[in-house]
Amino acid sequence: MVTRVAVLSDIHGVLPALEAVLAEPDVGTADRIVLTGDITAGPQPAQVLDLLTSLGDRVVWISGNADRELLEYRRGQRETIPDPIAPWAAEQLREDHLDLLGSLPRSLSLSVKGLGKVLFCHATPRDDEEVVLVDSRLDRWADVLTGLDDDIRTVVCGHTHMPFVRLAHGRLVINPGSIRMPYGRTGAHWALLGPGVELRTTDFDLSAAAARLRQGSSYPDIAEWADYFLYARASDADALTAFGPRDGRDQTP
């Protein structure tokens, strides 16, 4: 059983945001740093992977849909990726990066002091693209949590880039938000687990980060990309409007 876990999700290849969170004292002293997927698809994918691998065994890795898509693209298993930056990001990865992404599990569990057995995944325990939101119906939650062992009382997921904590059928569900693509407000969002749950925001110099991205990334549309995502131009309302239909809420129960 571990005492403190820092959860970082949806880093999406933004080195300045990751560095800011790793500099947090509570991240530095955490027993484990759990990455709940979508680590690489962004403007600095190789640099982010190199930094994270340098941290050694403290880091616990989980694959997200974007990581899987980059790997599939490079391995010739798909011809396109919906995210415009993703094909470019895939081409920046070395073979050792691809081997690492190919080895990552879709989910795993850790025992955390105060929370018991915690399941970590990217989107839902059964799928790396499925959408659940803070206001998803209880029957939707019952569906996506079906089949979990009874001793799993806490589920940590990412994918939708919006932080929340809620109860669903007796299980605590936590979304730490996104390190690099926050919806609704700026900053790098993460979570600290044990013995309770804390949703954290790390503020960093957005202008300096945007300048570093423009100078350090060869992605052709990096200036527009940095402005839109670092400055959280999409609101939480925009995100909920876009994601809402994907959680089945428009279907008749």
Backbone torsions as a table, in degrees:
resi	resn	phi	psi	omega
1	MET	NA	134.1	177.6
2	VAL	-101.3	156.7	-175.3
3	THR	-92.6	-43.3	-176.7
4	ARG	-135.1	134.5	179.3
5	VAL	-130.4	127.0	171.4
6	ALA	-95.7	128.2	-178.2
7	VAL	-109.3	119.8	178.7
8	LEU	-117.1	123.3	-177.3
9	SER	-126.1	151.4	170.8
10	ASP	52.4	56.2	176.9
11	ILE	-70.7	-36.6	175.3
12	HIS	50.3	42.8	169.1
13	GLY	66.0	34.6	177.1
14	VAL	-112.9	101.2	-173.8
15	LEU	-64.5	-45.5	-177.9
16	PRO	-60.5	-37.9	178.9
17	ALA	-67.4	-43.1	178.8
18	LEU	-62.8	-45.5	179.6
19	GLU	-59.1	-39.6	-179.9
20	ALA	-63.2	-41.5	179.9
21	VAL	-70.8	-41.7	179.7
22	LEU	-63.9	-22.8	178.2
23	ALA	-80.0	-9.1	178.1
24	GLU	-65.3	132.5	-179.8
25	PRO	-55.0	-40.0	-178.1
26	ASP	-70.8	-23.2	173.3
27	VAL	-78.0	-39.2	179.8
28	GLY	-63.4	-30.2	-178.6
29	THR	-100.7	-1.1	179.9
30	ALA	-65.0	146.2	177.8
31	ASP	-66.2	-37.7	-180.0
32	ARG	-138.8	149.0	169.0
33	ILE	-114.4	111.3	-178.5
34	VAL	-98.5	127.2	177.8
35	LEU	-102.1	113.9	-176.8
36	THR	-96.0	43.7	166.1
37	GLY	90.9	170.6	-174.2
38	ASP	54.4	60.2	-174.0
39	ILE	-88.2	-33.9	-161.0
40	THR	-111.7	-25.8	-169.3
41	ALA	-75.1	88.9	-178.1
42	GLY	-175.1	-165.6	-169.3
43	PRO	-78.8	-16.4	-178.8
44	GLN	-134.2	57.3	-172.3
45	PRO	-65.7	-42.9	-178.2
46	ALA	-68.2	-41.3	-179.4
47	GLN	-64.1	-39.9	178.8
48	VAL	-64.6	-45.9	179.1
49	LEU	-63.5	-40.0	-179.9
50	ASP	-64.9	-39.9	177.9
51	LEU	-65.0	-45.3	-177.4
52	LEU	-66.8	-40.5	179.5
53	THR	-67.5	-26.2	179.0
54	SER	-69.2	-14.5	-178.6
55	LEU	-82.9	-9.5	173.2
56	GLY	74.6	-147.7	-170.2
57	ASP	-74.4	-8.1	175.3
58	ARG	-65.4	-24.1	-176.8
59	VAL	-89.5	129.5	176.4
60	VAL	-112.3	123.0	-169.8
61	TRP	-104.4	139.4	171.3
62	ILE	-133.1	140.2	179.0
63	SER	-80.7	142.3	170.5
64	GLY	-110.1	172.7	-178.9
65	ASN	-60.6	-36.3	-179.6
66	ALA	-68.3	-36.7	176.3
67	ASP	-64.7	-44.0	178.1
68	ARG	-61.0	-41.8	-178.1
69	GLU	-65.8	-40.1	177.3
70	LEU	-61.9	-43.1	179.4
71	LEU	-64.5	-45.1	179.1
72	GLU	-61.3	-39.0	179.7
73	TYR	-63.6	-47.2	-179.5
74	ARG	-68.8	-28.9	179.8
75	ARG	-87.5	4.5	177.9
76	GLY	75.0	19.8	-178.8
77	GLN	-92.3	-6.7	174.6
78	ARG	-153.2	154.1	-176.2
79	GLU	-100.6	-21.7	-177.6
80	THR	-138.8	163.7	171.8
81	ILE	-135.6	135.0	-175.9
82	PRO	-59.4	-38.4	-178.8
83	ASP	-71.6	122.0	-174.4
84	PRO	-59.2	-31.8	-177.4
85	ILE	-80.7	-17.3	-170.7
86	ALA	-65.1	-44.9	178.3
87	PRO	-60.0	-39.5	176.3
88	TRP	-62.5	-46.2	-179.0
89	ALA	-60.9	-39.3	-179.5
90	ALA	-59.7	-37.4	-177.8
91	GLU	-73.4	-13.4	-179.9
92	GLN	-84.6	-11.6	-173.1
93	LEU	-84.8	139.4	174.9
94	ARG	-81.4	170.9	179.9
95	GLU	-62.9	-36.6	178.6
96	ASP	-66.3	-33.1	174.3
97	HIS	-63.7	-44.9	-179.4
98	LEU	-63.9	-40.1	177.6
99	ASP	-62.2	-40.4	178.3
100	LEU	-62.6	-48.8	-179.7
101	LEU	-61.0	-36.8	179.8
102	GLY	-69.8	-17.6	-178.5
103	SER	-93.2	-5.2	-170.8
104	LEU	-79.0	139.7	176.3
105	PRO	-76.8	160.7	176.3
106	ARG	-82.4	-22.9	178.0
107	SER	-160.5	163.6	174.1
108	LEU	-162.6	166.7	-179.1
109	SER	-126.7	148.4	175.0
110	LEU	-135.3	147.6	171.9
111	SER	-90.0	123.0	-175.7
112	VAL	-119.8	131.2	-178.5
113	LYS	-55.9	127.8	179.4
114	GLY	89.7	-18.3	-177.4
115	LEU	-119.7	-12.2	-179.6
116	GLY	74.1	-147.8	-178.4
117	LYS	-77.7	120.5	-176.3
118	VAL	-113.3	128.1	175.1
119	LEU	-96.1	127.9	177.7
120	PHE	-109.8	133.7	178.1
121	CYS	-149.0	179.8	179.6
122	HIS	-89.8	-62.5	-177.4
123	ALA	-105.5	-62.6	171.3
124	THR	-139.1	166.7	-178.9
125	PRO	-59.2	-22.4	-174.1
126	ARG	-108.1	-7.8	-172.0
127	ASP	-157.4	139.8	-176.4
128	ASP	-90.7	4.4	177.7
129	GLU	-125.5	-7.7	-175.4
130	GLU	-64.3	144.9	-176.8
131	VAL	-108.0	124.9	165.0
132	VAL	-131.4	144.2	-174.5
133	LEU	-126.5	169.4	-178.5
134	VAL	-59.6	-29.3	-178.6
135	ASP	-107.3	18.6	175.2
136	SER	-64.4	148.5	-177.7
137	ARG	-63.4	152.4	179.1
138	LEU	-62.3	-34.1	179.1
139	ASP	-69.7	-28.5	173.9
140	ARG	-66.3	-44.3	177.8
141	TRP	-63.2	-41.3	178.3
142	ALA	-59.3	-38.0	-179.0
143	ASP	-66.3	-50.1	-173.7
144	VAL	-75.1	-19.5	178.9
145	LEU	-95.8	0.8	179.7
146	THR	-58.8	135.7	175.1
147	GLY	94.4	-5.9	178.0
148	LEU	-71.3	146.6	175.7
149	ASP	-61.2	146.1	-177.3
150	ASP	-61.4	-25.9	-176.8
151	ASP	-82.7	-2.8	173.8
152	ILE	-86.9	106.8	-177.1
153	ARG	-105.3	-7.4	-179.2
154	THR	-135.5	134.3	178.0
155	VAL	-125.0	129.2	178.5
156	VAL	-114.5	125.8	-178.2
157	CYS	-138.0	162.7	177.5
158	GLY	-123.7	-127.4	168.9
159	HIS	81.3	-46.0	-174.6
160	THR	-94.0	-3.6	171.3
161	HIS	66.4	19.5	178.2
162	MET	-128.7	120.0	-176.0
163	PRO	-73.0	142.0	172.9
164	PHE	-163.3	161.1	170.8
165	VAL	-134.0	129.2	178.5
166	ARG	-152.8	160.6	171.7
167	LEU	-94.6	138.7	175.4
168	ALA	-141.5	108.9	179.8
169	HIS	54.5	44.2	175.5
170	GLY	82.6	-5.7	177.7
171	ARG	-102.5	138.5	174.1
172	LEU	-81.6	125.8	179.5
173	VAL	-113.8	130.2	-175.5
174	ILE	-126.2	131.3	169.0
175	ASN	-119.8	118.2	-176.7
176	PRO	-75.8	-9.1	-173.0
177	GLY	85.1	-164.8	-172.5
178	SER	-117.8	139.6	174.5
179	ILE	-69.1	-42.2	-172.4
180	ARG	-115.8	-18.2	-174.8
181	MET	-124.8	62.3	-177.4
182	PRO	-70.7	141.0	172.4
183	TYR	-106.0	127.3	173.9
184	GLY	104.3	-36.7	177.8
185	ARG	-158.0	154.2	-175.7
186	THR	-77.4	174.4	179.9
187	GLY	104.3	168.5	176.6
188	ALA	-100.0	120.8	-173.3
189	HIS	-103.1	135.3	-178.0
190	TRP	-153.1	-179.9	-177.9
191	ALA	-136.0	150.0	175.4
192	LEU	-119.5	122.8	-177.2
193	LEU	-110.8	142.2	174.4
194	GLY	98.7	120.3	-5.8
195	PRO	-79.1	-12.3	176.3
196	GLY	-113.1	-151.4	-179.5
197	VAL	-131.1	127.7	175.6
198	GLU	-125.5	124.2	171.5
199	LEU	-88.2	123.7	-174.2
200	ARG	-115.6	153.6	171.8
201	THR	-129.6	127.6	175.5
202	THR	-105.9	115.2	176.2
203	ASP	-84.6	145.1	177.2
204	PHE	-146.9	167.4	-175.6
205	ASP	-71.5	102.9	-176.3
206	LEU	-67.1	-39.0	179.8
207	SER	-63.9	-43.5	178.8
208	ALA	-67.1	-38.5	178.8
209	ALA	-64.6	-42.5	178.5
210	ALA	-62.1	-39.9	178.5
211	ALA	-64.5	-40.7	177.9
212	ARG	-63.5	-38.8	178.5
213	LEU	-65.7	-42.7	179.8
214	ARG	-62.8	-36.1	-177.9
215	GLN	-83.2	-30.9	-170.4
216	GLY	-104.2	-2.8	-179.4
217	SER	-121.9	137.5	178.8
218	SER	-93.0	6.8	177.5
219	TYR	-58.9	127.9	-171.5
220	PRO	-58.4	-35.0	-176.2
221	ASP	-105.8	35.4	-171.9
222	ILE	-64.8	-35.4	-177.9
223	ALA	-63.7	-46.6	179.1
224	GLU	-67.4	-39.6	179.6
225	TRP	-60.8	-48.9	-177.8
226	ALA	-62.6	-42.8	-179.7
227	ASP	-62.1	-43.9	-175.4
228	TYR	-69.9	-45.6	-171.8
229	PHE	-88.5	-40.6	179.4
230	LEU	-65.8	-35.3	-177.4
231	TYR	-93.2	10.4	174.6
232	ALA	50.1	54.7	-179.1
233	ARG	-66.2	-25.3	175.9
234	ALA	-86.8	127.6	-179.3
235	SER	-82.2	167.7	175.0
236	ASP	-63.5	-34.7	177.2
237	ALA	-64.7	-41.3	176.7
238	ASP	-59.2	-45.4	-177.7
239	ALA	-65.7	-44.0	179.6
240	LEU	-64.3	-36.6	177.1
241	THR	-64.0	-40.4	-178.9
242	ALA	-73.8	-41.8	-175.7
243	PHE	-81.7	-28.7	-172.0
244	GLY	-49.5	-50.8	-179.0
245	PRO	-61.3	-21.0	-177.3
246	ARG	-81.3	-7.8	177.4
247	ASP	-98.1	10.2	175.1
248	GLY	81.5	10.9	-175.1
249	ARG	-68.0	-21.2	179.9
250	ASP	-86.7	-2.5	178.7
251	GLN	-89.4	148.8	179.0
252	THR	-70.3	124.3	-179.1
253	PRO	-60.0	NA	NA
